[in-house]
Amino acid sequence: MPALPRLNWIQRITLILFAVVVTNCLVDSITGYSLLGGDLFTIFLIVFLILLGLTLFRPLMRKVLWRVRNWLFLVAAPQ
């Protein structure tokens, strides 16, 4: 079984904030009371999701551009 990859700090904080927001929603739906600063956690979650997306975008674009470049090289190669 392969080992799970280690999470960086943005991924860890995003995961923790997601768990807090989900717990807050569950507590709010069951009891009618939300955690102190529940909306602030949601805002932080959105900010860290944007940061996570930006950090994952660059390696993904490198991989896509590498494949397109190689494909163009093979297509444009003289026969």
C-alpha positions in Angstrom: 0.0 0.0 0.0 1.5 3.4 -1.0 2.2 5.9 1.7 0.0 9.0 1.8 1.7 12.2 0.7 2.5 14.7 3.4 0.3 17.8 3.5 1.9 21.2 3.4 0.8 24.0 5.7 -1.9 25.5 3.4 -3.4 22.0 2.9 -3.4 21.3 6.7 -5.0 24.7 7.6 -7.6 24.3 4.8 -8.5 20.8 6.0 -8.9 22.0 9.6 -11.0 24.9 8.6 -13.2 22.7 6.5 -13.7 20.4 9.5 -14.6 23.4 11.7 -17.1 24.8 9.2 -18.8 21.4 8.7 -18.9 20.9 12.5 -20.4 24.4 12.9 -23.1 23.6 10.3 -24.0 20.4 12.0 -24.1 22.0 15.5 -26.2 24.8 14.1 -28.7 22.5 12.4 -29.0 20.3 15.5 -29.1 22.9 18.3 -29.8 26.1 16.5 -26.6 27.7 17.9 -23.4 28.2 15.9 -19.9 28.3 17.2 -18.4 31.6 18.2 -17.0 33.2 15.1 -18.5 30.7 12.7 -18.8 33.1 9.9 -15.2 34.1 10.3 -14.2 30.5 9.9 -16.1 30.3 6.7 -14.4 33.4 5.4 -11.0 32.0 6.3 -11.9 28.7 4.6 -12.7 30.6 1.4 -9.4 32.5 1.6 -7.4 29.3 2.1 -9.3 27.5 -0.7 -8.2 30.3 -3.0 -4.6 30.1 -1.8 -4.7 26.3 -2.2 -6.0 26.7 -5.7 -3.3 29.1 -6.6 -0.6 26.8 -5.2 -2.0 23.8 -7.1 -2.5 25.8 -10.4 1.2 26.3 -11.2 2.3 22.6 -11.2 -0.8 21.7 -13.0 -0.2 24.3 -15.7 3.4 23.1 -16.1 2.3 19.5 -16.6 -0.4 20.6 -19.2 2.1 22.8 -21.0 4.7 20.1 -21.1 2.2 17.6 -22.7 1.0 20.2 -25.2 4.5 21.1 -26.1 5.5 17.5 -26.6 2.4 16.8 -28.6 3.1 19.8 -30.9 6.7 18.7 -31.3 5.5 15.2 -32.5 2.8 16.7 -34.8 5.1 19.3 -36.3 8.0 16.9 -36.8 8.9 16.3 -40.5 7.9 12.9 -41.8 
